[in-house]
Amino acid sequence: MKNGLLLVAMVLGGVGVASAGTPSGASMCDSLAASDSLSRISAGFDAQVNRRNVALFSGKKERIEDNVQSVEVGVNLFSWWQFFGTVGRSKVNWAGNDSAGMQYNKWSGGMHFKWGGFDIDQPNIMNGRLSFQNTVEFTQYRSDNNTRIENDTRSDNDVPRWSDTYADLTLNLDIYSKTQKDTQLIPYAFTLYGGPAFSTLSGHLNGSDLSENQKVGIVGGADIFFTYNCSIGAQVLFIDTRSFDMNVRYRF
């Protein structure tokens, strides 16, 4: 069990460094059919680099590069259904305009819903459980009044801001410790996930409305549980360009 977990963790660790991602996607490591559940409250930290190509109403094309640090709190209604919220700050670069480098406030709310699933016994390295998970999240970014550029006379309605409505459907492979002895090993459990993702953007920049260039992409990631209630994860989201997320979660 230990060798199998370490082998998978090493392989995916290399992938995560090359292509990690966002939005929030730490696995619940549990499913509707599972008999054991994790703690109901979780807290964590995310470091993200979000990149998206956008189209302005004026016809101009732009690219957002958004560096975000945020904290997350999650509440499990059931072992397979979690609501979460995040708050944080971001530094956003809009290529080729005077809003580059502005600081934004960021908040989001969403849920993870894990369902179905069946056990895998062979091969030995893949002893675990397959299941599906849906994630839905709404994120809002808005610059604050203290970070406007010098001599900025725009009205409040012209302050750069945008929102992101996100949803995905992933296939999750959870690999668990099988015996009481195995629970003393590190890592305790491991999750790999991936699937299609959907995201729409709307907002306002330099007097013009904006929207996404592309809505559909793919998301994938991995979580390593060092104990039953402590994990680190990496995620990559590709919708016309790559975005990355690294996260830490603790379950109380």
C-alpha positions in Angstrom: 0.0 0.0 0.0 2.7 2.4 1.0 4.8 1.8 -2.1 1.8 2.2 -4.4 0.8 5.5 -2.8 4.3 6.9 -3.0 4.7 5.9 -6.6 1.5 7.6 -7.7 2.3 10.6 -5.6 5.8 11.0 -7.1 4.4 10.8 -10.7 1.6 13.2 -10.1 3.8 15.5 -8.1 6.0 16.1 -11.2 2.8 16.8 -13.3 1.5 19.2 -10.7 4.7 21.3 -10.7 4.5 21.6 -14.5 0.8 22.3 -14.8 -1.0 23.0 -11.5 -4.5 25.0 -11.3 -7.8 26.7 -10.2 -10.6 27.4 -9.3 -10.8 25.8 -5.8 -10.8 22.0 -6.2 -9.5 20.2 -3.2 -11.1 16.8 -3.2 -13.5 15.8 -0.5 -11.9 12.3 -0.5 -15.3 10.7 0.2 -18.4 9.8 -1.8 -22.1 9.2 -1.5 -21.7 5.5 -1.2 -18.8 5.6 1.3 -19.5 4.5 4.9 -16.9 6.7 6.6 -16.9 10.5 6.5 -14.4 13.2 7.2 -14.8 16.0 9.7 -17.6 18.5 8.8 -15.6 21.7 9.0 -12.5 22.5 6.9 -10.2 25.5 6.5 -7.4 26.2 4.0 -5.3 28.5 2.0 -5.0 28.8 -1.8 -2.3 30.4 -4.0 -3.5 30.8 -7.6 -2.4 32.1 -10.9 -5.5 32.6 -13.1 -5.1 33.4 -16.8 -8.0 34.1 -19.3 -8.3 35.7 -22.6 -11.3 38.1 -22.7 -13.1 40.2 -25.4 -14.2 43.8 -24.7 -17.4 45.2 -26.0 -15.3 47.7 -28.0 -13.9 44.7 -30.0 -10.5 44.8 -28.3 -8.9 41.6 -27.0 -7.2 41.4 -23.6 -5.6 38.8 -21.3 -6.1 38.7 -17.6 -3.3 37.4 -15.4 -4.5 37.3 -11.8 -2.3 36.3 -8.8 -4.6 35.4 -5.9 -4.0 34.5 -2.2 -7.2 33.5 -0.4 -8.5 31.5 2.6 -11.3 29.0 2.4 -13.8 27.6 4.9 -15.9 24.6 4.0 -18.9 23.0 5.8 -20.0 19.4 5.0 -23.8 18.9 5.1 -23.1 15.3 4.4 -19.8 13.4 3.8 -20.5 13.9 0.0 -21.9 17.4 -0.1 -19.9 20.5 0.9 -20.5 24.2 0.8 -17.5 26.5 0.8 -16.6 30.2 0.7 -13.4 32.1 0.1 -12.0 35.6 0.7 -8.7 37.1 -0.5 -6.7 39.6 -2.4 -5.4 39.5 -5.9 -3.0 41.5 -8.1 -4.3 41.7 -11.7 -2.5 42.5 -14.9 -4.5 43.6 -17.9 -2.1 43.6 -20.8 -1.8 46.9 -22.5 -4.0 49.1 -20.3 -3.7 51.5 -17.3 -5.3 49.0 -14.9 -2.2 46.8 -14.9 -1.0 45.8 -11.4 -4.1 46.9 -9.6 -5.1 45.2 -6.3 -8.5 43.6 -6.1 -10.7 42.1 -3.4 -11.8 38.6 -4.1 -14.6 36.5 -2.7 -16.4 33.4 -3.8 -19.0 30.8 -2.8 -19.7 27.3 -4.1 -20.2 23.7 -3.4 -18.7 20.2 -4.1 -21.1 17.3 -4.7 -19.7 13.8 -4.9 -21.8 10.9 -6.1 -21.8 7.3 -7.3 -18.7 5.2 -7.2 -17.4 1.7 -7.1 -14.4 0.0 -5.6 -11.2 -1.0 -7.5 -9.3 -4.0 -6.2 -6.9 -4.6 -9.1 -4.1 -3.8 -9.9 -2.8 -3.5 -6.4 -1.4 0.0 -7.0 -4.9 1.3 -7.8 -6.8 -0.2 -4.8 -9.3 2.5 -4.1 -12.6 4.0 -5.3 -13.8 5.7 -8.4 -16.6 8.4 -8.1 -17.8 11.5 -9.8 -17.7 15.0 -8.3 -19.5 18.3 -9.4 -18.1 21.6 -8.3 -20.0 24.9 -8.8 -18.4 28.3 -7.8 -19.2 32.0 -8.2 -16.3 34.4 -7.8 -16.3 38.2 -7.7 -13.3 40.5 -8.2 -13.4 44.2 -7.6 -10.8 46.9 -7.1 -11.1 49.0 -4.0 -11.2 52.8 -3.8 -7.7 52.9 -2.3 -6.0 51.3 -5.3 -7.2 53.5 -8.2 -4.5 55.0 -10.3 -3.4 58.6 -9.8 -5.9 61.2 -11.3 -8.5 58.5 -11.9 -11.8 60.3 -12.4 -13.9 57.4 -13.4 -17.3 56.8 -11.7 -17.8 53.8 -9.4 -19.5 51.9 -12.2 -16.3 52.2 -14.2 -14.1 50.7 -11.5 -12.5 47.5 -13.0 -14.4 44.4 -11.8 -15.5 41.1 -13.1 -17.2 37.8 -12.0 -16.5 34.2 -12.9 -19.2 31.5 -12.9 -17.6 28.1 -12.9 -18.8 24.5 -13.0 -17.1 21.1 -13.6 -17.7 17.4 -13.6 -14.7 15.3 -12.6 -13.9 11.6 -12.3 -12.1 11.0 -9.0 -9.9 8.2 -8.0 -9.5 8.0 -4.2 -6.8 5.6 -2.8 -7.2 4.9 0.9 -5.2 3.3 3.6 -6.7 -0.3 3.8 -5.8 -1.4 7.3 -5.4 0.1 10.7 -1.6 -0.4 10.3 -1.6 1.5 7.0 -3.1 4.6 8.7 0.2 5.2 10.3 1.9 5.5 6.9 2.5 8.7 4.9 0.7 9.5 2.7 -2.6 8.4 4.4 -4.6 8.7 1.2 -4.4 10.1 -2.3 -6.8 11.5 -4.8 -6.5 12.1 -8.6 -9.3 13.9 -10.5 -10.0 15.3 -14.0 -12.8 16.2 -16.4 -14.6 18.9 -18.4 -15.0 22.5 -17.0 -17.2 25.4 -17.9 -16.6 29.1 -17.1 -18.2 32.4 -18.0 -16.8 35.9 -17.3 -18.6 39.2 -17.1 -17.4 42.6 -16.0 -16.2 46.1 -16.8 -12.8 47.5 -17.8 -11.9 51.0 -19.0 -15.4 52.0 -19.9 -16.2 48.7 -21.7 -18.0 45.5 -20.8 -16.0 42.3 -21.1 -16.8 38.6 -21.6 -14.8 35.4 -22.0 -13.2 34.3 -25.2 -13.9 30.6 -24.6 -16.2 28.9 -22.1 -15.3 25.2 -22.2 -12.1 23.5 -21.1 -10.6 20.8 -18.9 -9.5 20.6 -15.3 -7.3 18.1 -13.4 -5.5 17.8 -10.2 -4.2 15.7 -7.3 -4.5 15.8 -3.5 -2.2 14.1 -1.0 -3.6 13.4 2.5 -0.7 13.2 5.0 -3.2 12.4 7.7 -7.0 11.8 7.5 -7.6 15.5 8.1 -4.6 17.3 6.5 -3.9 17.5 2.7 -2.1 19.5 0.1 -3.2 19.7 -3.5 -2.4 21.0 -7.0 -4.8 21.8 -9.9 -4.6 22.9 -13.5 -7.4 24.5 -15.4 -7.1 24.9 -19.2 -9.7 27.2 -20.9 -7.8 28.8 -23.8 -4.7 29.1 -21.6 -3.5 27.5 -18.4 -4.3 28.5 -14.8 -2.8 27.0 -11.6 -3.7 26.4 -8.0 -1.8 25.1 -5.0 -3.8 24.5 -1.8 -3.6 23.3 1.8 -6.6 22.0 3.7 -7.2 21.0 7.3 -10.4 19.3 8.5 -11.6 19.8 12.1 
